Amino acid sequence: MLRTVTCGELDKSFVGKEETLTGWVDTRRDHGNLIFVDLRDRWGLTQIVLNPQANPEMHKKAESLRSEFVIRVKGKVAARPAGTVNSKIPTGEIELQAEELEILNACLPMPFELEEKNVGEELRLQYRFLDLRRKEMIRNLTLRHRVTKLVHEYLDKQGFIEVETPYLTKSTPEGARDFLVPSRLNPGSFYALPQSPQLFKQLLMVANYDRYYQLARCFRDEDLRKDRQPEHTQIDLEMSFIDEEDIMGIVEGMVGHVFKHAKQLDIKLPLRRMSYKEAMEKYGSDKPDLRYGMAISDLTSVFEKSGFKIFDETIANGGQIRGLAFTPPAGVEFSRKDFDDLTQWIKTYGPKGLAWFKVLGPDQVESPIQKFFDTARIGKMIATVGAKPGDIVFMVADKFKIAAVALGALRCFLADKYKMIPEGKFELLWIVDFPLFDWNEEEKRCDACHHPFTSPKPEDVPLLETDPLKVRARAYDLVCNGTEMGGGSIRIHDRAVQSKIFNLLNLTAEQAELQFGFLLKALSFGAPPHGGLAIGLDRFVTLLLGLESIREVIAFPKTQKGTCLMTDAPSTVDERQLKELSVAIKLNPKT
């Protein structure tokens, strides 16, 4: 090795020893005769002292050093003089008194300083190889490594076997668009990159590998945002001869193991279970953030036959009046403009408006519509939402889902804007009892809520024939701080039930055979009851670090347009390559 120790390794026990360090020049300080260099690698930072009396040629060479030069230094470790100890770093009690200096490589002027806080993300991604030198990124990727190590460790002890599944597979409808790969050996045919290992892990259960896992790469051609990438990694697992509680118990243990050893936090187990119905009713979301209050209440009965036209018409048409109580922080006063701005904002979620009441007393409020309601209704409203004087009650009148989702979004918006979310707190829970199907209004048919291989609750199977939208799924999502960390389900292991589900999803027998024939065949050869789950590794690490975007925990992420600014991918390819693949490019005409 070119070095004997790393830049984060030296302490007073090394004093008097001769050592060799390599790394990048973090800073260079010229104090006349003495030149000080802070040398950095991913392990830490060590102060180097270059004295002309030790080696005049070396000292002259050091005068040319600039930030991010790569150097190799040999010398003796010495205790720092009194008054110069730096207690902020592990190597702060010592320095290396250089005797030899070798410049391994120079560095062009930097496009940004590594310590600069407000560097634009576009510039950071363009020079990602420099951005990754920053201590924050080293911290992020080091924790990611630690998490994966802990996952491997835990699952191995639980009897799981790691099995890799193919990256080149068959295109099957699973929710998102597939990335397609043309086959040179089979002209006109395409592989698809896997959206998930879903079908392969089910086949592994049929094959008797009853505890499988892998850190799986998944590819989805979908519109991107801060928590989505075209390629991501998930902690993927599957088990046979189990039920929901078995899987949730294993996953809770794994998550608890990671929190304990990566964050030194003990997570209280078992985690809370909440039904999809309760989550939507109370929080307007199937991934509720429980770090703060503002639960949503049903106020329909309070305002029934109130004489207020909008409310009466909403209730008559099968809608609901839903509301929540917000406690403004000290010193925050809402103006009429603030309410008007919130009303316009919430319309993007579907409702036509937003009612509000400033609570003055047990049955007293201030509101543009207070004149329409007697004090008894006002008092009952205040009691139902649990408001107190000084609070603001916000209400939406609309169909249940629109009202719930809009207020759920408002709840999150207010908590974030007014800094009501406690830092360093983690609230985890399971959401269970999801519906098996959603109704696709545009195409007038059922869509699978999770995926078409999710098993219905046994007691709900008869409803598949009569009222499929009432069928509940044996599905479960793991939620942390308002983010879905992962989800899974008990799978269908009976071919007849799987065929029935395909039929309800408007797949003919011929289409099902063409797209999923290999799975249906496997289910006919002694498929055991099985189920599993996948946790987004990128999201998990992002949550542990308290960051906003998964791009901060991925070494080489894509932009929201799916491009890599560093490599300029995607890019055009040579015509010869296209010809070999029997592919012709036909661009859409510009409009």
N, C-alpha and C positions, 0 to 999 in steps of 0.2 A: 504494500500500500504506500501511497505517496505521503501519508500522514501516520503518526503514531497515536494520536488522540483527536477527538472532535473539539469544536469550539465551545461546547457546553459542558465539557467533562472535567476541566482542570479546577482544582481547589488547593488549599494549603498543604494537603498531603503530598502534592507534587513538587513543592518548593525544593530547589536544588537539582532537580532532574532535568535532563536534556530531552526536549520533545519537538516534534515537527507537526505543524498545523497547515491545513489548506482551507481555502474558502474565498469569499468575496469581500472586498474592501467596503465596509459599511460607511465609515467616516475616516478622514485623514486630517490630522491637526499638526501644523508645523509650529513648534515652540522654539524657534531659533535653531540651536544645535540638535535638539531632540525632535524626532517625528513620532507621533502617536497614531497608530492605526487600530481601529476597532474591526476585527476580522470576524466574519459571520458565516455560519453554515446553518443547516436546518436544525441543528442541535442547540445552537446558542451563539454567544458572542464572547470573544476574548480580546483584551487589550494587548497590543504589541508595541514595544518600545524599540525604536531604531536609533542607535547612538553612533555617531561618526567615529568615536574612539574604538568601538568594537570592530567596525569594518567600514572604512571610508567609502569604498566602492559600492557597498550595499546601501549606505546612506544616500549616496548620489542617485542610485537607482530608485530609491524610495521617493525622491522628490518628484518623480513622474507619475506616481500613483494617483488614481482618481477613483471615485465611487464605482463599484461593481467590477473593478479589475479583479481577475482571478490570480491569486498568488499562493506561493508555498513558502513558509517561514520556519526556520530551525533556530532554536535557541534554548536558554535555560529559564526555568520557571522561578520567579522571585515573588516574595511578598510585596504588596504595594506599600509605599511609604505611608507613614502615619498621616491621617487627614485626607487620604485619596481613595480610601476604600469605598466601593459602590455596592451598597447592600441591596440594591434593586435587582441585581443579576447574580446567578449562582457562582460565576467566576470573578465576582467583584473584589475578592481579597487578594487576587494574584495578578501578575502580568507576565508576558513572555518577553524576555530581553533578547532581541534577535541577534543572531550571529551570521545568518545566511538568509538571502531573499531571492526568490525566483519568481519572475512574472510569467505565469502560465498563459495568460491571455489578457488582452486589453478590452475595453468596452467603449462603444460609441456613446455620445451624449444621450442620456436617458429621455424617453418621451414623457415620463412623469417620475416624480420622486416616490420611492417605495413607501415613505412615511406620510405622503400626502393623503389626506382624508377624502377630499372631494373630487376624485378623479372620475370622469364619466365612464359609465359601464361599457360604452362602445369602444373607447380607447383601451380600457382594461382587457376586453375580450380580443381586441386586435393584437395586443402584446401580452397574451395570456402567459407565455413562458416567463415574462418578467413579473406579471401580477402574482404568479404562483410563488414568487420569492418572498412576498410579504408575509409577515409573521401571522397575520390573521388567517391567510389561506393555508399556511403550514399547520396552524392550529386546527382548522376545519377538516383538512384531509387526514390529519393524524387521528382526530376523533373518529372519522369515518372508518379508518383502518381498525381502530380499537373496537368499534361497534361490530364490525364484521367478524373480528376475532372472537368476541364474546358470543356471538350468535353461533358460530361453528362449534365453539367449546360447549355451549349449553345443549345444542341439538344432538351432538355426538354422545353426550352423557345420557340423553333420553332415548337412545337407540335408533336415531335417524341415520339413513345412508344418503350421501350426496351423489346425485346422478345428474349428468348433463343431458339436456335435451337439444334437438336440432335447432340451428338458426335458419336453415333453408327448409321450408315446409310447404304445406298446401294452403292455399288461400281459402279461408273459411270466414263466414260472417260472424264477428264477435263484438260488434259495437262501433269500432273505429275503422277508418280506411287502412288497408294493408299497404306496406311498402313492398313493391313487386320487384323481383330480380329475374331478368330474362335468362333462359337456359340456352347456352350455346350448343349443347349436345342434343337438345330436344327443341328444334326451331319452332317458334310460335307458342311455346309453353313457358310458364313462369313459376318460380318459387315465390313464396311470401315470407317476409321476416315475421317471426312470431309476435303477436300482440301480447301473448303470455304463454306459458307452457301448459295451459289448462288441459288440453286434450291428452297431451303426452303424460302428464302426471296421473290422470285417470287411468290411462293404459298401464302405467306402472303398478297401480293398485290391482288391476285385473291380473297382472303378471306376478303378484304375490310379494312385491316390495312394499311392505305395509307401513313403513315410515320413511318417506322420501323428503328431501329438501334440496334446494340449490339457491345460490344467489344468481338469479336469472336476469339476463338482459332481455328487455321487452321493447318492441318497436311499434309506434302508432302514428299514422299520418293524420294528425288532427291539429286544429288551431291551438296555438300555444299561449301560455300565460306564465306568471311567475312560478307556479308549482307544476308546470308541465314541460316536458321535453320530448322530442321525437324518439329519443332512446333513453330508457331509464332502467334502474336496477330494482328488483324486488326480492325480498326474502320470501321464497316460495316453498310451501310445504303441503303435504297430503298424508292422510292416515286412513287405514282400513279398520273395520269393526269397531267403530266409535260413534258417539253422538256429539251434539253441539257442545255440551259441557266439557267433554274430553278435549276437544280442540281448543276451546277458549281457555281451559286450564293450562294446557301446554304453552299457549301463546302468552298468557299472563306471566307464567314463570319465566319465559324467555325475555319479555319486555322488562320485568322486574330485575332480572339478572343484569341486563344492560344498564338500566338506571342506577343500580347499586354500584356497579364496578366502573361505569364510564362517567357518572355524575355524582357518585357518593350520595345518592338519594334512595330512601326506602319507599317503595310504592305500596300502599295498603291493598292487600289482596284478600279475597277475590274482588275484582272490579265491579262497580255498579252496573246493573243491567237496566236498560230503558227501552220500552217498546217504541217502534217507529211512530205509532199513533200519539203516544205521550210526547215524544220529541217534537213532532209537528205542532201539536196543540199548545205546548208550553213555550217552545223556543223558535217555532217557524222554520226549523231546519232539521235534517236527518244527521247533522254533525254539530250538535249544540256545544257552545262554549260555556262551561259551568264555572268559570273563574269569577263570574260576577252574576248579579241577580237579574231583575227586570223580566221575570217570567210573564208570559202572555196569558190573559184571562178571557174567557168567553162571557161577553156582556149582552148576548142576544136577549136573554130573558129579562134583563134589567130594562131594556129599551123597547120591549115588545108593546105594540099599540101605543106608542108615545105621542103620536100625532106629528112627529117630525118626518116629513115626507121621504127624505132620502133613506132614513133608517127603516121606516115602515115598508117601503118598496123593496129594499134589500132583503128583509126578512120574509116578505111575501113571496119572493122569487127563490127562496131556498138558501139565501146567503146568511151571513153571520155578522154580528158586531163584535169585534175583538179589540182588546186594548192592553196597554202596559203602563206602569208608573215609573217615571224617571226622576231621580233626585239630582238636580243640578249641583255641581260643586260650589263651594263657598265663593261668593263674589261673581258668579255667573248669572246674568239676567237675560232672559229671552225677550227680544223685541218682536214687534209684529213682522218685521222683515225676516227675522230668524225663522219664524213659523212659516212664512210664505216660501222661503227658500227650501225648508224641509218638505213642504207640500209638493213643490215642483220636483224635488229629488225623489220622493217616494213613488211618484207616478211612473218612473221607469220600471218599477216592479209590478205594474198592472193596475193598481187601484186608481179611482178617479179623483181621490182627494184624501186629506188627513184632517181629522177633527182633533182639537186639543182643548184641555181645561187646566188652568192654573188652580191648584188647590189652596184655598184660603182657610178652610176649617172643615169640621166633620161633614157638613152638608153645604158648604159654600165654595163656589168656584168663580173664576173669571174666564169668560170664553165668548166668542162672537155668537155662539148658538145656545148659551145657557138659558135664554128666555124661553126656549121650547120645552124645558123640563122642570118639573116641580122638585122641591127640596128632597122629597122621599127618594126619587130616582137618583138624584145627584148623590145622596148619602149612600145609597146601595152600590152605586158605581164605585165610589171612593173606597168603600169597605171591600168590595170584590177584588179590586186590583191591589189592595193593601197600601194605598197612598196615604201620605200624611201632609200636613200644611207645609207649603214650599215646594211640593212635588208638582210635576206636570204629568197629566194623563194624556197619552196619545191613543187615538182610536182609528180603526179602518173598518168601513162597511163594504163588504163584497163577498164573493164566493169564498168558502173556507180556505182553499189553498192560496188564493191571491192575498187574502187578508193575513193569513199566517206567515207566508213567505215575506211579504212586505214589512210586517212588524218585526220579523226575525232579522231582516236586513237593517232596519232602523235600530234595533237593539244593539247590534254589532257596531254600527256607525257611531252611535252615541258613546258607547263604552270606549271605542278607540279615540274619538275626537277629544273626549274629556278625560282621557288617561285614567280610566276606571279599572284597567286590567293590571292586576298585581304582577310584578316581574318575578321570574324564577319559580312561578307556581305551575304545577302540572295537574290537570284534571282529566283523568282517563275514564272512559266508560265504554260499554258495549251497547250498540243499538241492535235490537232484535225484532222479530216478527214483522219484517218488511212484507209488502204485497209482492206476489209473484209476478204480476203483470202491471204495466201501465197501459192506458188507453191512448192510442195514436189517433188523435182527432182528424188529422189531415188525411191519413190513409184508412181510417175507420177499421182499425184492427188492434189486436193486442201486441205489445212489445214486452220483451223480457226486462224486468227491472235490473237484474244483475247480469245473468247470461242464461242461455237456454238449457243449461245442464244442471240448474239449481232444482233441488227436490222440493215439492210442495209438502206442507204439513200433512201427515197421514190422515188426520181428521178432516182436512179440507179437500181431499182428493175427489169426493163425490161432486164438489162444486165445480170441478173442471168441466163437467157436462152442462151444468145449469147456470152458474154465475161465476165465470173464471176470475173476474176482477175482485172477488171477495176472497180468493185463495191466498193464504199467507205462505211465504217462503221460509224454508229452513236456512235462512241467511243471517249473517251477523257482520257488523262493521265495528272496527276498533277506532274510537275517536279520541283525540287528544287536543285540548285547547281549541276546539272549533275546527279542527282539521281531521279529515279521514286519513288515518295512518295506514289502514288496510282493511280488507274485507274478505269474506269467504262464505262457504255454504256447505251443507251436506249435498252431495251430488245424487243425481238419479242413477240407480244401478240396475233398473229394470227396463229392458228394451221396449216393452209395451207402453210404459209410462213416458219414456223418452219420445217415442213416436207420437204419442198423444200431444205432448208439449209442442213438438215441431209442427203438428197440424194446427194447433191453436195460434201459432205464430205465422200461419199462412204459408208454410212450407209443404209442398206436395210430397208424396212418398218418393217420387222420382228425384225431386230436388234434395230431399233429405239424404237419399242414398248417394247421390252424386257428391254432396258436400261433406257428409258425415258418415258415409258407409262404413269406414274403418272402425269408427266408434260403435256404431250399432252392432257390427259384427262382434266386437269385443264384448259388448254387454250380453251377448248370447252364449258366451263361453265361461260361465261361472264367475261373473263379476261380483265382488263382495260389496257390502255397504261401505261407503267411503265418503270422505269430505276433506276440506282443506282450507287454506287461507293464504293470502299474499299481503305482506307489509311493504310499502314503498320505502326502500332503504334511504333514498334521497330525502324524502319527507321526514323520516324518523330522525336523521342526523340534523336536518334543518331545525326541527322542533327542539332537540336537545340543546342546540346552540342559541336558540331564541332568535333566529334569523328570519327574514321575510321571504327570501327566494331560494329555491333549490339550486340555482346556478352558483350560489356561494359554496356549495359542498360537492360540486362536480368539477373535475379537473379541467375538462375541455367541453363546456356546454355550448349549445346553439342559442341564437337570438330568438326573439318572438316570431321572426319570419323563417325560422328553421335553418339559418345560415351560420357558418363558422367564419367569423371575421378574420381569424388567424390564418386558416388554410384556404379561404375563399371557396369553401364547399357550400352547396353543390355547384359544380361547374360543368361546362360542356366537355365532351370527350371526342376523341379522334373518329373521323368517319369510318376508318378501318375497323375500329372496335364495334361500331354499330352494325357494320356489314357482317362481321363474324357472328353477331347475336341475332341476325335477321330482324333488326329493329330499324324502323324509319321514323324520323321526327316530323311531326306535323303540328306546327304551332297554331294556336287559336288566333284568328284575325283580331287585330286591335279594334276596340270599339270606342 
